[in-house]
Amino acid sequence: MRRLSIVVALVVTLIAVSAPAEARRRIETFPVAGAATITITGHGYGHGRGLSQYGAEGAAQQGLTWQQIVEFYYPGTTWAELRGTIKVLITGDTSSDVHVLAQPGLKVTRLTQRATWTLPANGARRWRLQPAGASTQVQFKKSIGWQTWKSFPGEAEFSSASKRIALVKNGTTSTYRGRLRSAMPTPGSGTRDTVNLLSLEAYLKGVVPLEIPALWSQAAVSAQSVAARTYAAAERSHPNAAYYDICDTSSCQVYGGYDVEHPNASVAIKATARQGLLYDGLPAFTQFSASSGGWTSAGSTPYLVAKEDPYDGWAGNKNATWTLDVDDAIIEQHYPTIGDLTSIEIATRDGNGEWGGRVRAMTLFGNAGRADISGDTLRTVLGLKSSWFTFTVTPVAPTARRGR
């Protein structure tokens, strides 16, 4: 027993000593002595989680089907049908009203004590839903000035016989499928947002061409369709707010409505009709980005895994590996409290740095202080394509840089 205790104590001691040493070996240090050009060499474009869009195209060029592409990037998920309506916040409409062009068959629906009216052909060129406290005024405009046609409590929405409506926002006109709602973020308030309600399949027609080139291989565009459909369904199951499910910007996934639809994308969407992914019975959080750089990044779920991506590095992908030269003075301008930059240190990467890895934690050292930041922070500050990068420091002669 005494001998066993000595062995156990020795093992614990060795672990305690070796762990910090192993951590020290993983730290990467890049000294910066005086004026320097810092060459940043990186891989990929975006966060790298889930489907790589360039990787999907590379896989399609190698003969993989859209089902195989999807299963490669989201292992452990199961196939299922996804359908229904989705509510999209139209962030570009910053006015308080919902202002549309007149058209035959335009209708307005009162949501409280639901009722629908077909708007009259009275020579109006425009109609709008104008908030009046907790009520809505339905107004029309012929040439100058707005006139009220009907007023009632609560929210309202426009629809049309053609199932398409031209929305006027900030002086421009955009067409949307489905319905356009004047929605109250807070019940009973006069504040309103414009929300587009439409089927999941119609919604995808306004998403997919903005997320992936529609003229790429159909298998790649179809794989993107599945990812986008599932992502939307996941957002719908955990909505951003009570009155909408998903936004229309890159903070969610980009949506442009009817005007951005492309026939090639529509064909690819139809090929995957209603097909999506589940995990534990719920729609999967199918994140995607432009390029993995050859290795996907682990996400917050078991099916967003870190693994080698053999499809991303095809000849047409200029994002697989990229470089950017940055003057050290630029970094000092963004982080003035450090003074003159003297060293850059990368402390941790994805996957413990086993495959290079996206930078998690790093430090900028200067003669006046230090700045502890993440790789994503530096990516944002310098406009980098991804947080998977390393550095090469090249000294610059003092006479070669004006003002140093």
Secondary structure in CASP SS format (residue, H / E / C, confidence):
PFRMAT SS
TARGET T0000
AUTHOR 0000-0000-0000
METHOD secondary structure of the structure
MODEL  1
M C 1.00
R H 1.00
R H 1.00
L H 1.00
S H 1.00
I H 1.00
V H 1.00
V H 1.00
A H 1.00
L H 1.00
V H 1.00
V H 1.00
T H 1.00
L H 1.00
I H 1.00
A H 1.00
V H 1.00
S H 1.00
A H 1.00
P H 1.00
A H 1.00
E H 1.00
A H 1.00
R H 1.00
R H 1.00
R H 1.00
I C 1.00
E E 1.00
T E 1.00
F E 1.00
P E 1.00
V C 1.00
A C 1.00
G C 1.00
A C 1.00
A E 1.00
T E 1.00
I E 1.00
T E 1.00
I E 1.00
T E 1.00
G E 1.00
H C 1.00
G C 1.00
Y E 1.00
G C 1.00
H C 1.00
G C 1.00
R C 1.00
G C 1.00
L E 1.00
S E 1.00
Q H 1.00
Y H 1.00
G H 1.00
A H 1.00
E H 1.00
G H 1.00
A H 1.00
A H 1.00
Q H 1.00
Q C 1.00
G C 1.00
L C 1.00
T C 1.00
W H 1.00
Q H 1.00
Q H 1.00
I H 1.00
V H 1.00
E H 1.00
F H 1.00
Y H 1.00
Y C 1.00
P C 1.00
G C 1.00
T C 1.00
T E 1.00
W E 1.00
A E 1.00
E E 1.00
L C 1.00
R C 1.00
G C 1.00
T E 1.00
I E 1.00
K E 1.00
V E 1.00
L E 1.00
I C 1.00
T C 1.00
G C 1.00
D C 1.00
T C 1.00
S C 1.00
S C 1.00
D C 1.00
V E 1.00
H E 1.00
V E 1.00
L E 1.00
A C 1.00
Q C 1.00
P C 1.00
G C 1.00
L E 1.00
K E 1.00
V E 1.00
T E 1.00
R E 1.00
L C 1.00
T C 1.00
Q C 1.00
R C 1.00
A E 1.00
T E 1.00
W E 1.00
T E 1.00
L C 1.00
P C 1.00
A C 1.00
N C 1.00
G C 1.00
A C 1.00
R C 1.00
R E 1.00
W E 1.00
R E 1.00
L E 1.00
Q E 1.00
P E 1.00
A E 1.00
G C 1.00
A C 1.00
S E 1.00
T E 1.00
Q E 1.00
V E 1.00
Q E 1.00
F E 1.00
K E 1.00
K C 1.00
S C 1.00
I C 1.00
G C 1.00
W E 1.00
Q E 1.00
T E 1.00
W E 1.00
K E 1.00
S E 1.00
F E 1.00
P E 1.00
G C 1.00
E C 1.00
A E 1.00
E E 1.00
F E 1.00
S E 1.00
S E 1.00
A C 1.00
S C 1.00
K C 1.00
R E 1.00
I E 1.00
A E 1.00
L E 1.00
V E 1.00
K E 1.00
N C 1.00
G C 1.00
T E 1.00
T E 1.00
S E 1.00
T E 1.00
Y E 1.00
R E 1.00
G C 1.00
R E 1.00
L E 1.00
R E 1.00
S E 1.00
A E 1.00
M C 1.00
P C 1.00
T C 1.00
P C 1.00
G C 1.00
S C 1.00
G C 1.00
T C 1.00
R C 1.00
D E 1.00
T E 1.00
V E 1.00
N E 1.00
L E 1.00
L E 1.00
S E 1.00
L H 1.00
E H 1.00
A H 1.00
Y H 1.00
L H 1.00
K H 1.00
G C 1.00
V C 1.00
V H 1.00
P H 1.00
L H 1.00
E H 1.00
I C 1.00
P C 1.00
A C 1.00
L C 1.00
W C 1.00
S C 1.00
Q H 1.00
A H 1.00
A H 1.00
V H 1.00
S H 1.00
A H 1.00
Q H 1.00
S H 1.00
V H 1.00
A H 1.00
A H 1.00
R H 1.00
T H 1.00
Y H 1.00
A H 1.00
A H 1.00
A H 1.00
E H 1.00
R H 1.00
S H 1.00
H C 1.00
P C 1.00
N C 1.00
A E 1.00
A C 1.00
Y C 1.00
Y E 1.00
D C 1.00
I E 1.00
C E 1.00
D C 1.00
T C 1.00
S C 1.00
S C 1.00
C C 1.00
Q C 1.00
V C 1.00
Y C 1.00
G C 1.00
G C 1.00
Y H 1.00
D H 1.00
V H 1.00
E C 1.00
H C 1.00
P H 1.00
N H 1.00
A H 1.00
S H 1.00
V H 1.00
A H 1.00
I H 1.00
K H 1.00
A H 1.00
T C 1.00
A C 1.00
R C 1.00
Q E 1.00
G E 1.00
L E 1.00
L E 1.00
Y E 1.00
D C 1.00
G C 1.00
L E 1.00
P E 1.00
A C 1.00
F C 1.00
T C 1.00
Q C 1.00
F E 1.00
S E 1.00
A C 1.00
S E 1.00
S C 1.00
G C 1.00
G C 1.00
W E 1.00
T C 1.00
S C 1.00
A C 1.00
G C 1.00
S C 1.00
T C 1.00
P C 1.00
Y C 1.00
L C 1.00
V C 1.00
A C 1.00
K C 1.00
E E 1.00
D C 1.00
P C 1.00
Y C 1.00
D C 1.00
G C 1.00
W C 1.00
A C 1.00
G C 1.00
N C 1.00
K C 1.00
N C 1.00
A C 1.00
T C 1.00
W E 1.00
T E 1.00
L E 1.00
D E 1.00
V E 1.00
D E 1.00
D H 1.00
A H 1.00
I H 1.00
I H 1.00
E H 1.00
Q H 1.00
H H 1.00
Y C 1.00
P H 1.00
T H 1.00
I H 1.00
G C 1.00
D C 1.00
L E 1.00
T E 1.00
S E 1.00
I E 1.00
E E 1.00
I E 1.00
A E 1.00
T E 1.00
R E 1.00
D H 1.00
G H 1.00
N H 1.00
G H 1.00
E C 1.00
W C 1.00
G C 1.00
G C 1.00
R C 1.00
V E 1.00
R E 1.00
A E 1.00
M E 1.00
T E 1.00
L E 1.00
F E 1.00
G E 1.00
N C 1.00
A C 1.00
G C 1.00
R E 1.00
A E 1.00
D E 1.00
I E 1.00
S E 1.00
G H 1.00
D H 1.00
T H 1.00
L H 1.00
R H 1.00
T H 1.00
V H 1.00
L H 1.00
G C 1.00
L C 1.00
K C 1.00
S C 1.00
S C 1.00
W C 1.00
F E 1.00
T E 1.00
F E 1.00
T E 1.00
V E 1.00
T E 1.00
P E 1.00
V C 1.00
A C 1.00
P H 1.00
T H 1.00
A H 1.00
R C 1.00
R C 1.00
G C 1.00
R C 1.00
END
